Amino acid sequence: MPETISQQDLERYFWGAAVLLRGYIDSSDYKQFIFPLLYFKRVCDVFDEEAEEVTQEYGPGVGEDFAEYHRFTIPKESHWADVREKTTDVGVAIQNAMREIEKNNPERLAGIFGDAPWTNKSRLSDETLRDLIEHLSSEKLSLSRVPQDELGQGYEYLIKKFADDSGHTAAEFYTNRTLVKLMTLMLDPKESESIYDPTCGTGGMLLVAALQLKEQGKEYRSLKLYGQDINLITSSIARMNLFLHGIDDFEIVRGDTLAQPAFLKNDKLRQFDVVLANPPYSIKKWNRDAFAADPYGRNMYGVPPQGRADYAFFQHIIKSMNRKTGRCAILFPHGVLFRDAELDIRKKMIDADIIECVLGLGPKLFYNSPMYSCVVICRWNKRPEQKGKILFIDASKEVTIEKTQSFLEDNHRKKILDAYQSFMDIEGFAKVVPNEEIQTHNANLSVQMYVRSALEQIRAECETLDDCIENWEVSTEVFKKTYADLVSSLGEVGFHE
């Protein structure tokens, strides 16, 4: 058995392909060429490996004919080796091979290679494509050489690198994985549950949910994963990403979730146990008129303004939750919590008692953006002690900031998760607030409205100078008594300086 490639060498190999494209195409376009080629190489190398195994068991000359032993069918003249032999019209050869593979594996690979302009020589010449193919040919991406987990990690590395490299498009391409892990921990997916992401991008949220169960030693392959994304290449990458992590039970569909939701059952929206989402922020080009007459009833709390579709996605997610088991975690910028334009919708959602927790997070957790973010957790069936209440958590300081990017460390996640699960007041960090009180604040869901530090609380109670002096005197007396009690207790246990 060949030695497995190291993760560092695999990442260097992956990124080396992107380096070959520098100067020829924009970095934001790397993904539409690199990912399909890598997946093309992978399926061909695995096909060869399977053929070799069959040959060893049954003798020479039968490996390619035993279709039941292959994950995918590779038609004649559509193998990576066939394309590698081409010296002219290389883009045509790549495109034809990919289309033939899709055609021969319609249930699993239809459209998976995307629609990159392979035949446009003004963008990528034959020479550039040959260099790219030769570079990728330098490693064998068989299962024995590159197991699913290692390949998946390398793929995730490349997704992140492309996000870093592609500037303003990164938010659509990559959601901060350290934050996604927290969202998944809060929802706690169980074996055999269904998980849905209506704006799935490259499938990162679905993947993190599955891998969380794997880390817990549970049967992660029992999950049923569903996703939809409007962009062809990112939805294709999502499928490749899940395949490359060894996950087969999923359905990723290209399409506009608001205009044409893909997952229906008996002409109604299909419902899921868990929904994870990072919807596009405040898109303006959407069909508000159609949503006002939505046949799926997704406007049950109201119709959002034309310039902000956030609550259209929000209501789509609520409608997509199973009435018994359904819960969701949605990543939003803070504006959705308090904008006047959606006031009436927020009031109705609060009255419906579906919002369980509003988590305020620190800056720069959105890619290449300084914005503060928040996570809204909703649940159809709250625990009895949670009914009629919302937990607010101010985790704005629970973040590590490095240059233009932030991330959550294990201690940050633990502190937030403990507060969420306890559903109790924690001074300066968490506050349980009755829905009626929130409505008196104009349905404002801003975390800072309800979670205040001790200093902020004292300031809020100081309406006059006399109030401030009185609060200071009270706090001083409390400190004196606490200090005296401490000294006394230390004396009792024999403490000496």
Number of C-alpha atoms within 10 A of each C-alpha: 5 9 8 16 18 12 15 10 11 21 19 13 16 20 17 14 22 18 12 14 21 11 8 13 11 11 18 17 13 19 21 20 19 20 24 22 19 17 21 20 22 20 23 22 21 21 24 18 19 21 22 18 14 20 16 12 11 11 11 12 11 15 22 20 12 12 15 8 15 19 13 18 20 23 15 11 13 20 22 22 14 13 21 16 12 15 12 13 17 24 22 18 22 24 19 16 22 25 20 19 25 21 15 15 16 12 8 16 18 17 18 24 25 21 15 16 14 21 17 13 16 8 12 18 18 20 14 16 22 20 15 19 22 13 15 19 14 9 15 19 25 22 19 15 19 23 16 19 14 20 24 20 17 23 23 19 17 20 21 19 15 22 23 21 15 19 14 14 15 21 21 20 23 25 24 19 18 16 22 24 18 22 25 22 17 19 20 14 21 18 15 14 15 20 27 29 26 28 26 30 30 28 28 22 29 26 19 19 25 27 20 17 21 13 10 9 9 14 15 21 18 17 22 21 26 22 30 25 25 18 18 19 24 25 26 27 26 26 24 24 24 23 17 22 20 15 21 16 13 20 15 24 23 22 19 16 18 21 13 10 19 20 19 12 9 6 9 14 19 16 22 25 22 27 30 26 26 24 22 14 17 19 12 13 10 16 12 20 10 11 19 16 12 15 12 15 15 24 20 16 17 19 21 22 15 14 13 18 22 22 22 23 23 19 20 21 26 23 21 25 24 19 15 12 15 23 30 30 25 21 23 23 20 19 16 22 19 16 14 14 13 19 18 15 20 25 17 16 18 21 15 13 19 21 26 26 24 24 22 24 25 22 22 22 28 26 23 18 15 14 15 17 19 28 23 21 23 24 23 19 17 18 9 7 8 19 15 18 22 24 25 29 28 24 20 17 13 18 20 15 15 9 6 14 17 21 19 22 14 10 11 16 21 14 13 19 16 12 19 19 9 10 21 16 16 14 11 18 21 25 22 19 18 15 19 13 12 19 16 9 10 14 25 19 24 21 26 15 11 20 23 18 15 11 9 12 12 16 13 11 11 15 10 9 9 10 14 16 12 13 16 13 12 12 13 12 12 12 12 12 12 12 12 12 12 12 12 12 12 12 11 9 8 7 10 6 2
